[in-house]
Amino acid sequence: MKAMLTGFVAIAVIAVGANLILDNAGFAARDVQSGAAVRLD
């Protein structure tokens, strides 16, 4: 049971970390799919 909970925590940490890294690196969908003429709020 302890190993399974540790795995769930590790998955959550990896998912949040990957989201933050990719968002700051400019790989977010809003950055990739929009051009200079698009206004995003």
DSSP file (Angstrom, degrees, kcal/mol; ACC not computed):
  #  RESIDUE AA STRUCTURE BP1 BP2  ACC     N-H-->O    O-->H-N    N-H-->O    O-->H-N    TCO  KAPPA ALPHA  PHI   PSI    X-CA   Y-CA   Z-CA
    1    1 A M     >        0   0    0      0, 0.0     4,-2.2     0, 0.0     5,-0.2   0.000 360.0 360.0 360.0 -39.4    0.0    0.0    0.0
    2    2 A K  H  >  +     0   0    0      1,-0.2     4,-2.2     2,-0.2     5,-0.2   0.892 360.0  51.1 -64.8 -38.9    2.9    2.4    0.8
    3    3 A A  H  > S+     0   0    0      2,-0.2     4,-2.1     1,-0.2    -1,-0.2   0.883 109.2  50.8 -66.3 -37.8    4.5    1.8   -2.5
    4    4 A M  H  > S+     0   0    0      2,-0.2     4,-2.2     1,-0.2    -2,-0.2   0.913 111.1  47.3 -67.7 -42.2    1.2    2.5   -4.4
    5    5 A L  H  X S+     0   0    0     -4,-2.2     4,-2.3     2,-0.2    -2,-0.2   0.890 111.1  51.9 -65.8 -38.4    0.7    5.8   -2.5
    6    6 A T  H  X S+     0   0    0     -4,-2.2     4,-2.3     1,-0.2    -1,-0.2   0.891 109.0  51.3 -62.9 -39.0    4.3    6.7   -3.2
    7    7 A G  H  X S+     0   0    0     -4,-2.1     4,-2.4     2,-0.2    -2,-0.2   0.901 108.7  50.3 -63.8 -42.1    3.7    6.0   -6.9
    8    8 A F  H  X S+     0   0    0     -4,-2.2     4,-2.1     2,-0.2    -2,-0.2   0.909 111.6  48.1 -63.6 -41.6    0.6    8.2   -7.0
    9    9 A V  H  X S+     0   0    0     -4,-2.3     4,-2.5     2,-0.2    -2,-0.2   0.909 111.1  51.0 -64.7 -41.3    2.5   11.1   -5.4
   10   10 A A  H  X S+     0   0    0     -4,-2.3     4,-2.5     1,-0.2    -2,-0.2   0.904 109.2  50.7 -63.3 -41.2    5.4   10.6   -7.8
   11   11 A I  H  X S+     0   0    0     -4,-2.4     4,-2.4     1,-0.2    -1,-0.2   0.918 111.4  48.3 -61.9 -43.3    3.0   10.7  -10.8
   12   12 A A  H  X S+     0   0    0     -4,-2.1     4,-2.4     2,-0.2     5,-0.2   0.912 112.3  48.2 -64.6 -42.3    1.4   13.9   -9.5
   13   13 A V  H  X S+     0   0    0     -4,-2.5     4,-2.5     1,-0.2    -2,-0.2   0.914 113.0  47.9 -65.3 -42.5    4.8   15.6   -8.9
   14   14 A I  H  X S+     0   0    0     -4,-2.5     4,-2.6     2,-0.2     5,-0.2   0.909 112.4  49.4 -64.4 -42.1    6.0   14.6  -12.4
   15   15 A A  H  X S+     0   0    0     -4,-2.4     4,-2.1     2,-0.2    -2,-0.2   0.927 114.6  43.1 -64.7 -45.5    2.8   15.9  -14.0
   16   16 A V  H  X S+     0   0    0     -4,-2.4     4,-2.3     2,-0.2    -2,-0.2   0.917 115.6  49.5 -67.5 -42.2    2.8   19.2  -12.3
   17   17 A G  H  X S+     0   0    0     -4,-2.5     4,-2.5    -5,-0.2    -2,-0.2   0.912 111.2  48.6 -63.3 -42.8    6.6   19.6  -12.9
   18   18 A A  H  X S+     0   0    0     -4,-2.6     4,-2.7     1,-0.2     5,-0.3   0.898 110.5  52.0 -64.1 -39.9    6.3   18.8  -16.6
   19   19 A N  H  X S+     0   0    0     -4,-2.1     4,-2.2    -5,-0.2    -2,-0.2   0.930 112.3  45.0 -62.3 -45.5    3.4   21.2  -16.9
   20   20 A L  H  X S+     0   0    0     -4,-2.3     4,-2.2     2,-0.2    -2,-0.2   0.915 114.6  48.0 -65.2 -43.0    5.4   24.1  -15.3
   21   21 A I  H  X S+     0   0    0     -4,-2.5     4,-1.5     2,-0.2    -2,-0.2   0.936 114.9  44.2 -64.8 -46.7    8.5   23.3  -17.3
   22   22 A L  H  <>S+     0   0    0     -4,-2.7     5,-2.4     1,-0.2     4,-0.5   0.869 112.7  52.4 -68.3 -35.3    6.8   23.1  -20.7
   23   23 A D  H ><5S+     0   0    0     -4,-2.2     3,-0.7    -5,-0.3     5,-0.3   0.912 113.2  43.6 -66.2 -41.5    4.7   26.2  -20.0
   24   24 A N  H 3<5S+     0   0    0     -4,-2.2    -1,-0.2     1,-0.2    -2,-0.2   0.735 108.7  58.8 -75.6 -22.1    7.8   28.3  -19.1
   25   25 A A  T 3<5S-     0   0    0     -4,-1.5    -1,-0.2    -5,-0.2    -2,-0.2   0.529 117.8-108.0 -84.6  -5.8    9.7   26.9  -22.1
   26   26 A G  T < 5S+     0   0    0     -3,-0.7    -3,-0.2    -4,-0.5    -2,-0.1   0.653  87.2 117.9  90.2  16.1    7.1   28.2  -24.6
   27   27 A F      < +     0   0    0     -5,-2.4    -4,-0.2    -6,-0.2    -5,-0.1   0.242  37.3 125.9 -98.9  13.1    5.6   24.8  -25.5
   28   28 A A  S >> S-     0   0    0     -6,-0.4     4,-2.3    -5,-0.3     3,-0.6  -0.386  72.0-118.0 -68.3 151.0    2.2   25.7  -24.2
   29   29 A A  H 3> S+     0   0    0      1,-0.3     4,-2.6     2,-0.2     5,-0.2   0.866 114.1  55.4 -60.3 -37.7   -0.6   25.2  -26.7
   30   30 A R  H 3> S+     0   0    0      1,-0.2     4,-0.6     2,-0.2    -1,-0.3   0.831 111.5  44.5 -67.1 -29.8   -1.5   28.9  -26.7
   31   31 A D  H <4 S+     0   0    0     -3,-0.6    -2,-0.2     2,-0.1    -1,-0.2   0.862 117.3  43.6 -79.0 -37.3    2.0   29.8  -27.5
   32   32 A V  H  < S+     0   0    0     -4,-2.3    -2,-0.2     1,-0.2    -3,-0.2   0.888 117.8  42.3 -75.9 -40.1    2.5   27.2  -30.3
   33   33 A Q  H  < S+     0   0    0     -4,-2.6     2,-0.3    -5,-0.2    -1,-0.2   0.576 101.7  77.7 -88.5 -11.2   -0.9   27.7  -32.0
   34   34 A S     <  -     0   0    0     -4,-0.6     2,-0.1    -5,-0.2     6,-0.0  -0.765  62.1-153.8-105.5 147.9   -1.1   31.5  -32.0
   35   35 A G    >   -     0   0    0     -2,-0.3     3,-1.1     4,-0.0    -2,-0.0  -0.321  40.5 -87.0-102.0-171.2    0.6   33.9  -34.2
   36   36 A A  T 3  S+     0   0    0      1,-0.2    -2,-0.0    -2,-0.1    -1,-0.0   0.743 122.9  59.0 -70.9 -23.2    1.6   37.5  -33.7
   37   37 A A  T 3  S+     0   0    0      2,-0.1     2,-0.5     0, 0.0    -1,-0.2   0.314  86.5  95.2 -90.4   9.3   -1.8   38.8  -34.9
   38   38 A V    <   -     0   0    0     -3,-1.1     2,-0.6     2,-0.0    -4,-0.0  -0.876  62.9-149.5-106.9 129.5   -3.8   36.9  -32.2
   39   39 A R        -     0   0    0     -2,-0.5     2,-0.4     2,-0.0    -2,-0.1  -0.856  16.6-177.1 -96.3 123.2   -4.8   38.6  -29.0
   40   40 A L              0   0    0     -2,-0.6    -2,-0.0     1,-0.1    -6,-0.0  -0.962 360.0 360.0-118.4 138.2   -5.0   36.3  -26.0
   41   41 A D              0   0    0     -2,-0.4    -1,-0.1     0, 0.0    -2,-0.0   0.466 360.0 360.0 -84.4 360.0   -6.1   37.5  -22.5
